[in-house]
Structures are given as C-alpha cells and as structure tokens.
C-alpha cells in the first residue's frame, strides 16, 4: 500500500473528495473522459498549469486508480494517459458537481463569469448505454491499474 493511499480518510464521502480534490484533477479527468491524451495535449488544454503540477496531479490520479499511464516503447518515448473504469465512474459525479456550480452561480447572479461544463463529456455521456459505465462505449475496455508500490 502506498503512502498516498494510506493517508486517505476512512469516511467514504471525505475519501472521495480527497481523491478528486486539487486545482486540476477534475479538469484532467474531464479531458480524459473523451479518450486517451498525451502529456503535451493535456498541457495545451490547461494553459494555466505548470509542467511540474501537471505531472504531480497525473501521478496522484494514477496512484488512486483513476487514470492509466501507458508508455509506448519508441524513440522518443510516447506516453498516453487514459481514464480507468474507476475514473470513468466519476463522470456523472463531476457533471453533477458542474451543474450544481452552475446553479450556485445563478443564485448569486454570477452566470456570466462561468465557463461551460465540459461539453465533450456531456455528449459522451449520452452515447453510453445504461449497462455500461459512462464512456465505456467510446473507449473500449479499460484497466484499473494497481498503484505503484
């Protein structure tokens, strides 16, 4: 068991919030709901993030089993990140949080300041079937990788 996993709270709701907390984690997951992405793509999609923080957030998501990191044996090495089944299971949760944030902004008359809730993720959710986790139809089978240990 890794140090990061040992530090997770025992209360399930607090554990869930701890796993997805962080300035960029939810946004990274949103982008990975649409399929595998290379590090450079993620960096372009999140212009305000530093390379160091991006890698740190990706490592934490991988440690918690929410994303998979695949290194392709080629020169130069190619690395892709993708959401695992466990990560994809957070799609409806994150979309619900996004919708709640929109309603909250509306209550406080701040709707004009908001960005849209990951339109790609919303469209993708509509394509999945009731028996599949969100995203399974467009991503194919996913592995939940064991945390490095």
C-alpha positions in Angstrom: 0.0 0.0 0.0 1.4 3.3 -1.0 1.9 6.3 1.3 -0.7 8.3 -0.6 -3.4 5.6 -0.2 -2.6 5.2 3.5 -3.4 8.9 4.1 -6.9 8.6 2.7 -9.8 9.3 5.2 -12.0 6.4 6.5 -15.2 8.3 5.8 -16.3 7.5 2.2 -17.5 10.9 1.3 -14.4 12.6 2.7 -12.3 9.9 0.9 -14.0 10.7 -2.4 -13.5 14.4 -2.0 -9.8 13.9 -1.1 -9.2 11.8 -4.2 -10.6 14.3 -6.6 -9.5 17.4 -4.8 -6.8 19.6 -6.3 -6.9 22.5 -8.6 -6.6 20.5 -11.8 -7.7 16.9 -11.1 -11.4 17.2 -12.1 -10.4 19.1 -15.2 -7.9 16.5 -16.2 -10.5 13.8 -15.7 -13.0 15.7 -17.9 -10.4 15.8 -20.7 -9.7 12.1 -20.3 -13.4 11.2 -20.4 -13.1 11.9 -24.1 -10.3 9.4 -24.6 -6.5 8.9 -24.2 -4.3 12.0 -24.3 -0.6 12.7 -24.4 1.1 14.9 -21.9 1.6 17.6 -24.4 -2.1 17.6 -25.3 -3.1 17.9 -21.7 -0.6 20.7 -21.2 -2.2 22.6 -24.2 -5.7 22.1 -22.8 -4.7 23.5 -19.5 -2.6 26.7 -20.3 -2.5 27.8 -16.6 -0.8 24.7 -15.3 2.9 24.2 -14.9 4.6 21.0 -16.1 5.5 20.1 -12.6 2.0 20.4 -11.2 0.5 18.6 -14.2 2.8 15.6 -13.7 2.1 15.7 -9.9 -1.7 15.7 -10.4 -1.5 13.0 -13.0 0.6 10.8 -10.7 -1.9 11.3 -7.9 -4.8 10.3 -10.1 -2.8 7.3 -11.3 -2.0 6.4 -7.7 -5.7 6.4 -6.8 -6.6 4.2 -9.8 -8.5 6.9 -11.7 -6.2 7.1 -14.7 -3.8 4.7 -16.5 -0.4 5.8 -17.8 0.9 3.9 -20.8 4.4 4.2 -22.1 5.0 3.1 -25.7 8.4 1.7 -26.5 9.6 4.0 -29.2 12.1 6.8 -29.7 11.3 9.3 -28.4 9.1 7.6 -25.8 5.4 8.3 -26.2 3.2 8.4 -23.0 -0.6 8.4 -23.0 -3.0 8.9 -20.2 -6.5 7.5 -20.1 -9.3 7.2 -17.6 -9.8 3.8 -16.0 -13.2 2.3 -15.3 -12.9 3.7 -11.8 -12.1 7.1 -13.2 -14.9 6.9 -15.8 -17.3 6.1 -13.0 -16.7 9.7 -11.7 -18.1 11.2 -14.9 -21.7 11.5 -13.6 -20.5 12.8 -10.3 -18.3 15.5 -11.8 -21.1 16.5 -14.2 -23.5 16.8 -11.3 -20.9 19.0 -9.4 -20.6 21.1 -12.5 -24.3 21.5 -12.8 -24.5 22.4 -9.1 -21.8 25.0 -9.6 -23.9 26.5 -12.4 -27.0 26.7 -10.2 -24.9 28.2 -7.4 -23.6 30.9 -9.8 -27.1 31.5 -11.0 -28.3 32.1 -7.4 -25.5 34.6 -6.9 -26.1 36.3 -10.2 -22.6 35.2 -11.5 -23.6 33.1 -14.5 -21.8 35.5 -16.9 -18.4 34.5 -15.3 -18.8 30.8 -15.8 -17.3 28.5 -18.5 -19.3 25.6 -19.9 -19.3 22.2 -18.2 -17.0 20.0 -20.4 -19.3 19.8 -23.5 -17.4 16.7 -24.8 -18.2 14.8 -21.5 -21.8 15.8 -21.7 -22.2 14.5 -25.3 -20.2 11.3 -24.5 -22.5 10.5 -21.5 -25.5 10.5 -23.8 -23.8 7.9 -26.1 -23.2 5.3 -23.3 -25.8 2.6 -22.6 -27.4 2.0 -19.2 -25.4 -1.2 -18.6 -22.0 0.4 -19.2 -20.1 2.9 -17.1 -20.1 6.3 -18.7 -17.5 6.4 -21.5 -17.2 2.6 -21.9 -18.8 2.6 -25.4 -16.3 5.1 -26.8 -13.2 4.0 -25.0 -13.4 0.2 -25.2 -12.2 -1.9 -22.3 -10.2 -0.1 -19.6 -7.9 -1.4 -17.0 -7.7 -0.3 -13.4 -4.0 -0.2 -12.8 -2.6 -1.2 -9.5 -0.9 1.7 -7.7 2.9 1.5 -7.9 4.2 0.1 -4.8 
